[in-house]
Each structure stands twice: as structure tokens, then as C-alpha cells.
């Protein structure tokens, strides 16, 4: 197992490192087999009582990642980071398109940091007469 921190590039709505949304379960399993030296063992989690209607999950504990697949199509639909201390996430800054570290054990993921890197992800409201812009996040 590699002791170097795994680095993943995040492309919003498309991919996270080598994992692309829409990949078939078998493709991901083959990739993880090839990268065993880097990612370690994988746990397949599914609902025994209702395997057809619940997502299938691959849990890669050594990198703190959960990959959720549609049980019917077996396509990757959600990529979850469950332990930000095990990986380094890089992405492109929205203003200048340069790569920047979004998260690592040394850089904590905070709302201010995310806004600085990727910009707002919710629309705000502009009041013309007061020349005031309100940016509100749902709770």
C-alpha cells in the first residue's frame, strides 16, 4: 500500500479522480483491482432484503470513499468522500481555471474556502434600489 497521499482531481458533475459518473460497476471493480496497491481492499455493501431497489455501494476504506451505484443499471451515480484526511482533492478555480487544492489533511474544507475556490453554488438576490446582493444558503 502506498504511503503517499492519494490525489484526486474533482471535475464537478463529471468525475472524481479515475471515477467517472455513469461508469458501470464492473468497470470500477476492474479499476480498483488494478489499483489495489494504491487503494487497498473494497467492501461491497447492498441491501439483502431489497437488492434491486436500493443502491449498491463500494466502500474503499483506505481512501475514505464511497461509490454508490444504481442497483438496476449498475451505473455510478454518487461519489462520497467520507474521510477528508485520507485524500487530497484538487479542482480548477472558477475565476482563472488554475488548479488549486480544495481539501487535504492540511487544508480543511470550510464554506469560505469552497466559495473562494469554486464560487457560489446558489443564486443570490440583488436589490436594485439598495444596491445590495444577498447570498443565502438553505439550511
C-alpha atoms as a printed R data frame, in Angstrom:
    type eleno elety resid chain resno       x      y       z
1   ATOM     1    CA   UNK     A     1   0.000  0.000   0.000
2   ATOM     2    CA   UNK     A     2   1.383  3.391  -0.983
3   ATOM     3    CA   UNK     A     3   2.004  5.741   1.950
4   ATOM     4    CA   UNK     A     4   1.790  8.817  -0.275
5   ATOM     5    CA   UNK     A     5  -1.482 10.717  -0.004
6   ATOM     6    CA   UNK     A     6  -3.852  9.910  -2.875
7   ATOM     7    CA   UNK     A     7  -4.629 12.955  -5.008
8   ATOM     8    CA   UNK     A     8  -7.989 13.212  -6.781
9   ATOM     9    CA   UNK     A     9  -8.995 15.839  -9.309
10  ATOM    10    CA   UNK     A    10 -12.612 16.896  -8.922
11  ATOM    11    CA   UNK     A    11 -14.466 17.860 -12.090
12  ATOM    12    CA   UNK     A    12 -17.902 18.936 -10.905
13  ATOM    13    CA   UNK     A    13 -20.740 16.856 -12.290
14  ATOM    14    CA   UNK     A    14 -18.331 14.561 -14.166
15  ATOM    15    CA   UNK     A    15 -15.599 12.805 -12.239
16  ATOM    16    CA   UNK     A    16 -13.514 12.398  -9.124
17  ATOM    17    CA   UNK     A    17 -10.035 11.139  -9.935
18  ATOM    18    CA   UNK     A    18 -10.371  7.998 -12.060
19  ATOM    19    CA   UNK     A    19 -14.054  7.565 -11.152
20  ATOM    20    CA   UNK     A    20 -16.482  9.000 -13.696
21  ATOM    21    CA   UNK     A    21 -20.190  9.352 -13.060
22  ATOM    22    CA   UNK     A    22 -22.036  6.809 -15.191
23  ATOM    23    CA   UNK     A    23 -19.266  4.181 -15.054
24  ATOM    24    CA   UNK     A    24 -20.542  0.617 -14.827
25  ATOM    25    CA   UNK     A    25 -19.912 -1.280 -11.579
26  ATOM    26    CA   UNK     A    26 -17.700 -3.848 -13.327
27  ATOM    27    CA   UNK     A    27 -15.507 -1.076 -14.800
28  ATOM    28    CA   UNK     A    28 -14.964  0.383 -11.342
29  ATOM    29    CA   UNK     A    29 -14.214 -3.033  -9.824
30  ATOM    30    CA   UNK     A    30 -11.645 -3.704 -12.568
31  ATOM    31    CA   UNK     A    31 -10.055 -0.301 -11.952
32  ATOM    32    CA   UNK     A    32  -9.898 -0.925  -8.206
33  ATOM    33    CA   UNK     A    33  -8.323 -4.349  -8.801
34  ATOM    34    CA   UNK     A    34  -5.589 -2.748 -10.922
35  ATOM    35    CA   UNK     A    35  -5.045 -0.059  -8.295
36  ATOM    36    CA   UNK     A    36  -5.154 -2.381  -5.262
37  ATOM    37    CA   UNK     A    37  -1.597 -1.393  -4.320
38  ATOM    38    CA   UNK     A    38  -2.837  2.192  -4.001
39  ATOM    39    CA   UNK     A    39  -6.434  1.896  -2.771
40  ATOM    40    CA   UNK     A    40  -6.480 -1.374  -0.800
41  ATOM    41    CA   UNK     A    41  -9.458 -3.598  -0.206
42  ATOM    42    CA   UNK     A    42 -13.005 -2.743  -1.203
43  ATOM    43    CA   UNK     A    43 -16.258 -3.644   0.530
44  ATOM    44    CA   UNK     A    44 -19.435 -4.258  -1.477
45  ATOM    45    CA   UNK     A    45 -22.484 -3.227   0.531
46  ATOM    46    CA   UNK     A    46 -26.037 -3.944  -0.557
47  ATOM    47    CA   UNK     A    47 -29.473 -4.406   0.979
48  ATOM    48    CA   UNK     A    48 -30.032 -8.163   1.278
49  ATOM    49    CA   UNK     A    49 -33.800 -7.814   1.712
50  ATOM    50    CA   UNK     A    50 -34.241 -5.476  -1.265
51  ATOM    51    CA   UNK     A    51 -31.134 -5.510  -3.507
52  ATOM    52    CA   UNK     A    52 -32.974 -4.336  -6.633
53  ATOM    53    CA   UNK     A    53 -34.422 -1.123  -5.207
54  ATOM    54    CA   UNK     A    54 -31.515  0.113  -3.071
55  ATOM    55    CA   UNK     A    55 -28.178  1.482  -4.250
56  ATOM    56    CA   UNK     A    56 -25.150 -0.773  -4.339
57  ATOM    57    CA   UNK     A    57 -22.174  0.692  -2.526
58  ATOM    58    CA   UNK     A    58 -18.453  0.157  -2.881
59  ATOM    59    CA   UNK     A    59 -16.607  1.357   0.198
60  ATOM    60    CA   UNK     A    60 -12.889  1.971  -0.229
61  ATOM    61    CA   UNK     A    61 -11.857  2.467   3.383
62  ATOM    62    CA   UNK     A    62  -8.170  3.250   2.792
63  ATOM    63    CA   UNK     A    63  -9.077  6.368   0.820
64  ATOM    64    CA   UNK     A    64 -12.302  7.214   2.675
65  ATOM    65    CA   UNK     A    65 -14.509  6.927  -0.397
66  ATOM    66    CA   UNK     A    66 -17.994  5.526  -1.006
67  ATOM    67    CA   UNK     A    67 -19.162  4.889  -4.554
68  ATOM    68    CA   UNK     A    68 -22.922  4.446  -4.968
69  ATOM    69    CA   UNK     A    69 -24.391  2.626  -7.956
70  ATOM    70    CA   UNK     A    70 -27.951  2.367  -9.208
71  ATOM    71    CA   UNK     A    71 -28.969 -1.221  -8.452
72  ATOM    72    CA   UNK     A    72 -30.860 -1.606 -11.742
73  ATOM    73    CA   UNK     A    73 -28.401 -0.056 -14.223
74  ATOM    74    CA   UNK     A    74 -25.274 -0.575 -12.079
75  ATOM    75    CA   UNK     A    75 -24.053  2.882 -13.101
76  ATOM    76    CA   UNK     A    76 -22.048  5.073 -10.728
77  ATOM    77    CA   UNK     A    77 -24.345  7.863  -9.611
78  ATOM    78    CA   UNK     A    78 -22.850  9.296  -6.404
79  ATOM    79    CA   UNK     A    79 -19.265  9.682  -5.210
80  ATOM    80    CA   UNK     A    80 -18.976 10.415  -1.477
81  ATOM    81    CA   UNK     A    81 -15.865 11.386   0.416
82  ATOM    82    CA   UNK     A    82 -16.315 10.150   3.978
83  ATOM    83    CA   UNK     A    83 -12.811 10.858   5.302
84  ATOM    84    CA   UNK     A    84 -11.142 14.030   4.046
85  ATOM    85    CA   UNK     A    85  -7.950 13.216   5.975
86  ATOM    86    CA   UNK     A    86  -7.084 10.340   3.638
87  ATOM    87    CA   UNK     A    87  -7.035 12.198   0.326
88  ATOM    88    CA   UNK     A    88  -6.068 15.427  -1.363
89  ATOM    89    CA   UNK     A    89  -8.718 16.995  -3.605
90  ATOM    90    CA   UNK     A    90  -7.739 19.402  -6.356
91  ATOM    91    CA   UNK     A    91 -10.033 21.256  -8.718
92  ATOM    92    CA   UNK     A    92  -9.951 24.267 -11.023
93  ATOM    93    CA   UNK     A    93 -10.549 27.703  -9.547
94  ATOM    94    CA   UNK     A    94 -13.613 29.280 -11.128
95  ATOM    95    CA   UNK     A    95 -12.028 32.692 -11.751
96  ATOM    96    CA   UNK     A    96  -8.804 31.731 -13.520
97  ATOM    97    CA   UNK     A    97  -9.192 27.997 -14.255
98  ATOM    98    CA   UNK     A    98  -5.950 27.168 -12.396
99  ATOM    99    CA   UNK     A    99  -5.719 24.001 -10.340
100 ATOM   100    CA   UNK     A   100  -5.965 24.563  -6.610
101 ATOM   101    CA   UNK     A   101  -6.190 22.303  -3.555
102 ATOM   102    CA   UNK     A   102  -9.780 22.140  -2.357
103 ATOM   103    CA   UNK     A   103  -9.123 19.817   0.571
104 ATOM   104    CA   UNK     A   104  -6.316 17.859   2.208
105 ATOM   105    CA   UNK     A   105  -5.361 16.917   5.762
106 ATOM   106    CA   UNK     A   106  -3.646 20.337   5.976
107 ATOM   107    CA   UNK     A   107  -6.425 22.338   4.298
108 ATOM   108    CA   UNK     A   108  -9.787 21.943   5.982
109 ATOM   109    CA   UNK     A   109 -12.912 22.122   3.877
110 ATOM   110    CA   UNK     A   110 -14.858 25.187   5.018
111 ATOM   111    CA   UNK     A   111 -17.636 27.132   3.323
112 ATOM   112    CA   UNK     A   112 -15.365 30.173   2.934
113 ATOM   113    CA   UNK     A   113 -12.641 28.079   1.304
114 ATOM   114    CA   UNK     A   114 -15.113 26.390  -1.066
115 ATOM   115    CA   UNK     A   115 -16.612 29.759  -2.075
116 ATOM   116    CA   UNK     A   116 -13.129 31.133  -2.683
117 ATOM   117    CA   UNK     A   117 -12.219 28.176  -4.909
118 ATOM   118    CA   UNK     A   118 -15.406 27.295  -6.797
119 ATOM   119    CA   UNK     A   119 -17.603 30.332  -6.263
120 ATOM   120    CA   UNK     A   120 -21.198 30.374  -5.072
121 ATOM   121    CA   UNK     A   121 -23.307 27.342  -5.866
122 ATOM   122    CA   UNK     A   122 -26.658 29.013  -5.137
123 ATOM   123    CA   UNK     A   123 -28.073 32.108  -6.754
124 ATOM   124    CA   UNK     A   124 -28.311 35.224  -4.683
125 ATOM   125    CA   UNK     A   125 -30.791 38.100  -4.853
126 ATOM   126    CA   UNK     A   126 -29.898 41.607  -5.922
127 ATOM   127    CA   UNK     A   127 -31.977 44.527  -4.642
128 ATOM   128    CA   UNK     A   128 -31.578 47.348  -7.169
129 ATOM   129    CA   UNK     A   129 -32.815 50.245  -5.057
130 ATOM   130    CA   UNK     A   130 -30.483 49.357  -2.153
131 ATOM   131    CA   UNK     A   131 -27.716 48.048  -4.431
132 ATOM   132    CA   UNK     A   132 -27.456 45.083  -2.133
133 ATOM   133    CA   UNK     A   133 -26.667 41.465  -3.016
134 ATOM   134    CA   UNK     A   134 -27.860 38.769  -0.600
135 ATOM   135    CA   UNK     A   135 -26.372 35.320  -0.819
136 ATOM   136    CA   UNK     A   136 -28.330 32.767   1.197
137 ATOM   137    CA   UNK     A   137 -27.707 29.039   1.660
138 ATOM   138    CA   UNK     A   138 -30.591 26.760   2.605
139 ATOM   139    CA   UNK     A   139 -30.218 25.026   5.949
